[in-house]
Amino acid sequence: MSFEEKSHTMKKTLLLICSTAILAHNTFAQTKQIERPDGKTLSTRIIDSVVNKLLDTAEITGLQLGIINDDKIVYLHSYGYKNKAKNERNDTSTHFYAASLAKPLFGYIVMQLADEGKIDLDKPLYTYLPKPLPEYDNYKDLAGDDRYKLITPRMCLDHTTGFPNWREGNPHNANKLEIFFKPGSRYSYSGEGINLLQMVIETISGRHLEDLAQEKIFKPFGMTMTSFLWQPAFEANYAVGHDFNGDTITKQRFHAEYAAGSMETTVGDYSRFLAAAMQGNRLSAKAKREMFSPQIFIYTKRQFDELSSDSVPDNNAIHLSYGLGWGLFTSPYGKAFFKEGHGVGWVNYVIAFPDKKMGVVIFCNDANGESIFKELVEKTTGVTIPWYWENYTPYRGSVKLPTSVLQQFTGVYDGKLKAIVTVENGQLKVESPTVNLSKTNLYAINDHHFFLKIMDTDIDFVKGIDGKVIKAILNDEGDHYELVKVK
């Protein structure tokens, strides 16, 4: 081969590499039409405009979006930063923490095992174990409460075990695993139930969850960048979480599998799983039907009202319920299934309309992300999600004020609680040793009224006749406090 031929070949290779890199950043990003369940279409340019505006308005660090039409991935796009402090932007091959989006994928494995006759969804879990459940260290709290013998795989997947979400949040007794009600009688979201089912599955199969996932989900569905364990390959391109103030949260690397939430993935890989789940790939028709059929109807106002008996008529109107691993409701355009993912600095959302062969995957590495999910899903699908039940408070718009204006609010305020207001890098912040509130951003509604994103709290600064700030009025979830500026 001549020098000229070698040079030409090298140029073609470099061009291919560059083209591949560009596609990795925004796969399927060319302008095209995306079809919604209501039959309307949106151009990808409009979708990009909507997302970018939401990220800017709600001050969100990074987001990834996948869209499925006709059971195929038609759009993958990345926005913002994988690490804002380092000015590193994410792309569609950046690994994101899946949080609870791991649960329905684990449920899919369980349904495959049920198809194979290796587990019965309605057989009590304790019967699969070689010793009584309370004799296992992690379940000794259940000694004396034989109701654990009622818990089945179905109850773990539809969240009716009676367990709290996590024992650390048990409102009766912190760090104790407790059964709140007769298993199977009502819905109460529980990661504890998922982890119990994982222990049983691993006992039955004699295999680790990661091995089962690779065999039954990851390899068959082409999810080459997904794992329940942290992999060395992930180090090259991963996102960190960001808190409500936009500060970096240390990346957690899982070295043990947790079906309830140790999975790392990419927006492309999870979109592949969603597309497969919509079609019931590698499941029998019966298993698919059961997975996406209501197992328990939901009547609580909020998803985590574990002990509440309050009911909400709106839930009945949309037939809000839980299937096996997925939340379910009826939209104006047919049945929908969905799942949230929530971790510290990580929020994700998946929704699909199988009759319309359409689905959306949202990954976000910013605690503020949930504030835009309602609007983003409405824009991309034309459907309103059960956002209030999911505790998705829509974002509040804020305005930018110059540092010279913010300086007038700085100082120490005292009253029923003590608050210290400062300005750092052009951002107004408040802290309170009284309630152990560390420095937290304040966002301006106007030139004197501010709010916090981490809680439902507003602060209205009041000026005296001389034009100087003399006090602050706090509205904390309906409770009002008057704090006098003392210095």
Helices and strands as residue ranges (DSSP letters): H 3-25, E 33-35, E 41-43, H 44-58, E 62-69, E 72-83, E 88-89, E 96-97, G 99-101, H 102-115, G 125-128, G 133-135, G 137-142, G 146-150, H 153-157, G 167-169, H 191-205, H 209-213, I 214-218, G 232-236, E 241-242, E 248-249, E 264-265, H 267-279, H 285-291, E 296-297, H 313-317, E 321-322, E 327-331, E 334-343, E 346-353, G 354-356, E 358-364, G 367-369, H 370-381, H 403-406, G 407-409, E 411-414, E 419-424, E 427-432, E 437-441, E 443-444, E 449-452, E 457-463, E 469-476, E 479-485
